[in-house]
Amino acid sequence: MSSENLKNQNDEEYENKNKKRETWTGKFDFVLSALGYAVGLGNVWRFPYLCYRNGGGVFFIPYFIFMFLVGIPLVFLELGVGQFTSNGPLTSWKMIPIFRGIGLSMNIVNFYANLYYNMIIGYSLYYLVISFRSNLPWKDCNPLWSSPNCVDDYSQLNFRYETCDDFNRTLRCDNGKCFNISTLTGQKANCSTNQSDLDLIGWWNPTFPSQDYWNNQILKKSNGIEESGIIVWQILVSLLAAWIISWCTVVKGIGVSGKIVYFTALFPYVVLLILGIRGWILPGASLGIEFYIKPDFSKLSDINVWTDAASQIFFSLSIAYGGLTSLASYNKFQNNIMRDAIVVSISNCLTSVFAGFIIFSYMGYLSHVTGQPVNQVVQQGQGLAFIVYPYAVTTIPPAPLWAILFFFMMLLLGLDTMMTSVEITITSILDFFPTLRSRGLYKISAITIICLVQFIASINFSLQSGTYWIG
């Protein structure tokens, strides 16, 4: 029997065996779904900071080493398991019963990740909505929610940054200001002294209006994780909206979600390019990019650099969460997953590097505007997405446009990942109870219950202490 006939026979047997299971209908549905799942918020808000913290351009060396030695092989392994068994992570390991716990633990980890990840999508959705204003609400300090440290005028006449670390000559106060150790009347100064009698040198701990707006107006943040506080209604509504959107993208199966990714996976690159072009021509952008890529080869001897690179590969490629297995389970048996594993892995890592050039151009610009060193304005995670960048765009006309583009990009990056993350649970449940897959109403009911349970479990993130749980 020729190899071609054998291939056709295998395909026919495979299709007969899995006639009730969906398969990807478009040529690029799977690749774009896998790419959208892998390229998420971590590429934009985590990788650039890790690169800066771990020796700049030197961090690329361990990062790409781990991509080739660990990332691509594990992506290929996950895709192979899913495609070979035509099962999601929960039931795919029945081929080796002793390893069934792998699929179960993947689902448990993914379940917890879904809870906080959709809250971040909710934050992005909320910021996107309030960005449709002529004046962004976090542009200026507002006595209703701003702290004494809040500074909204960074002109040279009004603001001067000081480290204030000479404690024999200077005085640090909790309001972020730095004073001469002696008052204007020659007495020793203290922070309780009337500030009109103090000799102001500058600011040692200023905060952006966006930081106070985020902590005090959006989150209504409590003093610690032990103080749960009350539910913040606007956060709860945003969380509910995020789960409704997630439900809409998965309820009709991969036939619909596979088409949605043509927009959600590709359009963020368009937005990144637009934001990049705008950022690269801003004053101070080159200083930020220098901080991002300036190599410090001594860092290669630091084990923490290699640890960060390895963990970022797992985080960035979404390895061991079960998403890649779930997506590949809808492939045809003869699909070339080696090619797909290489394309997805390299595209994902290059996206991280590209995003760093964009993010740090804005960090350099913010350093230029405020007069602070770049290392004083650089943040990662929520600090970058909801504090530093939002304030940076308030100084770039038209500010609402750049805010809308950024938070729309954040929303799409999050939804891409979330679609597959929810699909992991759906695929696992439907594979475990195959009768649900063959009955449309039962399937929709199961998907609705899955999303509803995860929404209820994530309500704690809408408490005033919710952000502490996200970390």
C-alpha positions in Angstrom: 0.0 0.0 0.0 1.4 3.4 -1.0 2.2 6.0 1.7 -0.5 8.3 0.1 -3.2 5.6 0.4 -2.1 4.8 4.0 -2.4 8.5 4.8 -5.9 8.7 3.3 -6.9 5.6 5.2 -5.6 7.0 8.5 -7.5 10.2 7.9 -10.7 8.3 7.1 -10.4 6.2 10.2 -9.6 9.3 12.3 -12.7 11.2 10.9 -15.0 8.2 11.5 -13.8 7.8 15.0 -14.2 11.5 15.8 -17.2 12.3 13.6 -18.9 14.1 16.4 -15.9 16.2 17.3 -15.4 19.6 15.7 -12.3 20.3 13.6 -10.8 23.6 12.4 -12.5 24.8 9.3 -9.9 27.3 8.1 -6.3 26.9 7.0 -5.0 29.3 9.6 -7.6 28.9 12.4 -5.4 26.7 14.5 -2.1 28.6 14.1 -3.7 32.0 14.9 -5.6 30.5 17.8 -2.4 29.1 19.3 -0.5 32.3 18.6 -3.3 34.4 20.2 -3.3 32.1 23.2 0.5 32.3 23.6 0.8 36.1 23.0 -0.9 37.7 25.9 -0.5 40.4 28.5 2.8 39.1 29.8 4.5 39.9 26.5 3.7 43.6 27.0 3.8 44.2 30.7 6.3 41.6 32.0 9.0 40.7 29.5 10.3 44.3 28.9 10.7 44.8 32.7 12.5 41.5 33.1 14.8 42.4 30.3 15.7 45.7 31.9 16.1 44.2 35.3 18.3 41.3 34.1 21.0 43.0 32.1 19.2 44.6 29.2 20.0 43.0 25.8 22.0 40.3 27.6 18.7 38.8 28.8 18.0 37.9 25.2 20.8 35.2 25.3 19.3 33.0 28.1 15.8 33.8 26.9 16.3 32.5 23.3 18.4 29.6 24.6 15.5 28.4 26.7 13.1 29.1 23.8 15.0 26.6 21.6 16.0 24.0 24.3 12.8 24.1 26.4 10.0 26.2 24.8 9.8 24.7 21.3 10.1 21.1 22.4 7.4 21.4 25.1 5.1 23.3 22.7 5.6 20.4 20.2 5.0 17.9 22.9 1.7 19.5 24.0 0.5 19.9 20.4 1.5 16.3 19.7 -0.5 14.9 22.7 -3.6 16.8 21.7 -3.5 16.0 18.0 -2.6 12.3 18.5 -5.3 11.6 21.0 -8.0 14.1 19.8 -8.6 14.8 23.5 -8.2 17.7 25.8 -5.7 17.7 28.7 -8.1 15.9 31.1 -8.6 12.7 29.0 -5.6 12.8 26.6 -3.3 11.1 29.2 -5.5 8.0 29.4 -3.0 6.6 26.9 -0.6 6.4 29.9 -2.9 6.0 33.0 -0.2 6.8 35.5 0.2 10.3 34.0 -3.5 11.1 34.2 -2.7 13.5 37.1 -0.9 15.8 34.6 -4.2 16.6 32.8 -6.1 17.1 36.1 -3.4 19.4 37.5 -3.4 21.4 34.2 -7.1 22.0 34.6 -6.8 23.0 38.2 -4.0 25.5 37.5 -5.9 26.8 34.5 -9.1 27.3 36.5 -7.3 29.5 39.1 -5.5 31.4 36.3 -8.9 32.1 34.6 -10.2 33.8 37.7 -7.6 36.5 37.9 -6.9 36.8 34.2 -10.5 37.8 33.4 -10.4 40.4 36.2 -7.5 42.0 34.3 -9.6 42.0 31.2 -12.3 43.6 33.2 -9.9 46.4 34.3 -8.9 46.9 30.7 -12.6 47.0 29.6 -13.4 49.6 32.3 -10.5 51.8 31.3 -11.4 51.5 27.7 -14.9 52.8 28.4 -13.8 55.8 30.5 -11.2 56.7 27.9 -14.0 57.9 25.6 -13.8 61.4 27.2 -12.3 64.6 26.0 -10.3 64.9 29.3 -9.0 61.7 30.9 -10.0 61.6 34.5 -6.5 60.6 35.7 -4.8 63.6 34.1 -4.9 65.9 37.1 -4.8 65.4 40.9 -8.2 65.5 42.4 -8.7 66.1 46.1 -11.5 63.6 46.1 -9.1 60.7 45.6 -5.5 62.0 45.3 -2.9 61.6 48.0 -0.6 64.3 49.4 2.2 62.8 47.2 0.2 63.5 44.0 2.0 65.7 41.4 0.4 66.6 38.1 2.7 69.5 37.1 6.2 68.3 36.3 7.5 71.5 34.8 10.9 72.7 35.9 9.4 75.6 37.7 7.1 73.4 39.8 9.0 70.1 40.2 12.4 68.9 41.0 13.3 65.3 41.7 15.7 64.6 44.6 16.9 61.3 46.1 17.0 63.0 49.5 19.3 60.3 50.9 21.7 62.7 52.8 20.0 62.4 56.1 22.5 64.8 57.7 21.3 67.6 55.5 17.9 66.7 54.3 14.5 65.7 55.7 12.2 63.2 54.0 8.4 63.5 54.7 5.6 61.1 54.1 4.0 63.5 51.6 6.9 62.8 49.2 8.6 66.1 49.7 12.3 66.7 50.6 13.2 69.6 52.8 16.4 71.1 54.2 17.2 69.8 57.6 17.1 73.4 58.9 14.0 75.6 58.7 13.9 79.1 57.3 14.3 80.4 60.8 17.4 78.3 61.5 15.8 75.6 63.7 15.9 71.9 63.1 13.1 70.8 60.8 10.6 68.0 61.3 7.7 66.9 59.2 5.1 68.3 61.7 6.5 71.8 61.3 4.4 74.3 59.3 5.5 73.8 55.7 5.6 77.5 55.1 8.6 77.5 57.5 10.4 74.7 55.7 13.0 75.0 52.9 11.7 72.8 50.1 14.4 71.1 48.1 12.3 68.9 45.8 10.3 65.6 45.7 11.8 62.3 46.7 8.6 60.2 46.4 6.1 61.7 44.0 3.1 59.8 42.6 1.4 60.2 39.3 -2.3 61.1 39.4 -3.0 57.9 37.5 -1.5 55.9 40.5 -3.9 57.5 43.0 -6.8 57.2 40.5 -6.1 53.5 40.1 -5.6 52.8 43.8 -8.3 55.1 45.4 -10.9 55.6 42.7 -10.9 52.4 40.6 -9.9 49.8 43.1 -10.7 51.6 46.3 -7.8 49.6 47.6 -7.7 48.5 51.2 -4.6 48.6 53.4 -3.8 45.0 53.0 -5.0 41.5 51.9 -6.3 40.9 55.4 -8.8 43.8 55.0 -11.3 42.4 52.5 -13.5 45.5 52.5 -16.6 45.7 50.4 -17.4 44.8 46.8 -16.5 47.6 44.4 -19.6 47.7 42.1 -17.9 49.1 39.0 -15.2 46.4 39.2 -17.9 43.7 39.7 -19.8 45.0 36.6 -16.6 45.0 34.6 -15.8 41.5 35.7 -19.3 40.3 34.7 -19.0 42.0 31.3 -15.6 40.3 30.7 -17.1 36.9 31.5 -20.1 37.6 29.2 -17.7 38.5 26.4 -15.7 35.3 27.1 -18.9 33.2 27.0 -20.0 34.7 23.7 -16.6 33.9 22.1 -16.7 30.2 23.1 -20.4 29.2 23.2 -20.6 28.4 19.5 -17.4 26.3 19.5 -14.2 26.5 17.5 -16.1 27.1 14.3 -16.8 30.7 15.5 -13.8 31.3 17.8 -11.5 30.1 15.0 -12.7 33.1 12.9 -12.7 35.6 15.7 -8.9 35.1 16.1 -8.3 36.4 12.7 -9.1 39.8 14.2 -8.1 39.4 17.9 -4.7 37.8 17.1 -3.6 40.1 14.3 -5.1 43.5 15.1 -3.0 43.9 18.3 0.1 44.0 16.1 -1.4 46.9 14.1 -2.0 48.7 17.4 1.5 47.9 18.6 3.0 49.3 15.4 0.9 52.5 15.7 1.8 53.0 19.3 5.5 52.2 18.5 5.7 54.8 15.7 4.2 57.4 17.9 6.5 56.5 20.8 9.7 56.3 18.9 9.4 60.0 17.8 8.8 61.3 21.3 11.6 63.2 23.1 13.5 61.0 25.5 12.4 57.8 23.7 16.0 56.8 22.9 17.0 57.1 26.5 14.3 54.6 27.5 15.3 52.2 24.7 18.9 52.4 25.8 17.8 51.3 29.3 15.9 48.4 27.7 18.7 47.0 25.6 22.0 48.3 27.2 23.9 45.0 27.8 25.4 44.2 31.2 27.3 41.0 30.5 28.1 40.5 34.2 24.5 39.5 34.7 25.1 36.2 32.8 26.8 34.8 35.9 23.7 35.5 38.0 21.5 32.4 38.4 18.4 34.6 38.9 18.7 35.9 35.3 18.5 32.4 34.0 15.7 31.5 36.3 13.7 34.6 35.1 14.4 33.6 31.5 13.2 30.1 32.0 10.0 31.1 33.9 9.2 33.7 31.3 9.4 31.1 28.5 6.8 29.0 30.4 4.7 32.0 31.2 4.9 33.6 27.7 4.3 30.4 25.7 1.5 29.3 28.1 3.2 25.9 28.5 1.7 23.3 30.8 -1.7 25.0 31.1 -3.4 22.6 28.7 -4.4 25.2 26.1 -2.1 24.0 23.4 -3.3 20.4 23.9 -6.9 21.5 23.7 -6.4 23.5 20.5 -4.4 20.7 18.8 -7.1 18.2 19.7 -9.3 19.8 17.0 -6.6 19.3 14.3 -6.7 16.8 11.5 -4.4 13.8 12.3 -1.8 14.6 9.6 -1.4 18.3 10.5 2.2 19.5 10.5 2.6 20.4 14.2 6.4 20.7 14.1 6.0 23.7 11.7 3.3 25.2 13.9 5.3 24.8 17.1 8.3 26.6 15.6 6.1 29.4 14.1 4.1 30.0 17.3 7.2 29.9 19.6 9.4 32.2 17.5 6.6 34.6 16.7 5.6 34.8 20.4 9.2 35.6 21.6 9.8 38.1 18.9 6.6 39.9 19.9 7.9 40.2 23.4 11.1 41.8 22.2 9.2 44.1 19.8 6.9 45.2 22.6 9.8 46.1 24.8 11.0 48.7 22.3 7.6 50.3 22.3 7.0 50.3 26.1 10.4 51.6 26.9 10.2 54.4 24.4 7.2 55.7 26.5 9.2 55.1 29.7 12.0 57.3 28.3 9.6 60.0 27.3 8.0 60.0 30.8 11.5 60.3 32.3 12.1 63.2 30.0 8.8 64.9 30.9 9.1 64.4 34.7 12.8 64.9 35.1 13.1 61.6 37.0 15.5 58.8 36.1 14.1 56.0 33.9 14.5 53.5 36.8 12.1 55.6 38.9 9.3 55.4 36.4 9.7 51.9 35.1 7.2 49.4 36.5 5.8 46.0 35.5 2.4 44.3 35.5 -0.5 46.3 36.7 1.7 49.3 37.4 2.7 49.6 33.8 -0.7 49.0 32.3 -2.8 51.1 34.6 -0.5 53.7 36.1 2.6 54.5 34.1 1.3 54.3 30.5 -2.0 55.9 31.3 -0.3 59.0 32.7 2.2 59.1 29.8 -0.6 59.4 27.3 -2.1 62.3 29.1 0.8 64.4 27.9 0.5 63.3 24.3 -2.4 64.9 22.3 -4.9 63.7 21.5 -4.7 61.8 24.8 -8.0 59.9 24.6 -7.0 58.4 21.2 -3.8 56.8 22.6 -5.6 55.6 25.7 -8.3 54.0 23.6 -5.8 52.3 21.3 -3.7 51.0 24.3 -6.6 49.6 26.3 -8.3 48.1 23.2 -5.0 46.3 22.5 -4.9 45.1 26.1 -8.5 43.9 25.8 -7.8 41.9 22.6 -4.6 40.4 24.0 -6.4 39.3 27.1 -9.5 37.9 25.2 -7.3 35.9 22.8 -5.7 34.1 25.8 -9.0 33.9 27.7 -10.9 32.2 24.8 -8.5 29.3 24.9 -8.2 29.2 28.7 -12.0 28.8 28.9 -11.9 26.3 26.1 -9.5 24.1 28.1 -12.2 23.5 30.8 -14.9 23.1 28.1 -12.9 20.6 26.1 -12.0 18.6 29.2 -15.6 18.4 30.4 -17.0 17.5 27.0 -14.4 14.9 26.5 -15.1 13.4 29.9 -18.8 13.5 29.2 -19.0 12.9 25.4 -22.8 12.8 25.3 -22.8 16.5 26.1 -21.0 17.2 22.8 -23.6 15.5 20.6 -26.5 17.5 22.1 -26.5 21.2 21.3 -28.6 22.4 24.2 -26.7 20.3 26.7 -23.4 21.6 25.3 -24.5 25.3 25.6 -25.8 24.6 29.1 -22.5 23.0 30.1 -20.5 26.0 28.7 -22.8 28.4 30.5 -22.4 26.6 33.8 -18.6 26.5 33.4 -18.5 30.3 32.8 -21.0 31.0 35.6 -19.0 29.0 38.2 -15.8 30.7 37.3 -17.4 34.1 37.5 -18.8 33.4 40.9 -15.4 32.1 42.0 -13.7 35.3 40.8 -16.0 37.7 42.6 -13.5 38.0 45.5 -11.3 40.0 43.0 -13.9 42.8 43.0 -13.4 43.3 46.7 -11.3 46.2 47.9 -8.5 43.7 48.6 -8.9 42.0 45.3 -5.8 43.4 43.7 -3.6 41.8 46.4 -4.8 38.4 45.3 -3.8 39.1 41.7 -0.3 40.2 42.8 
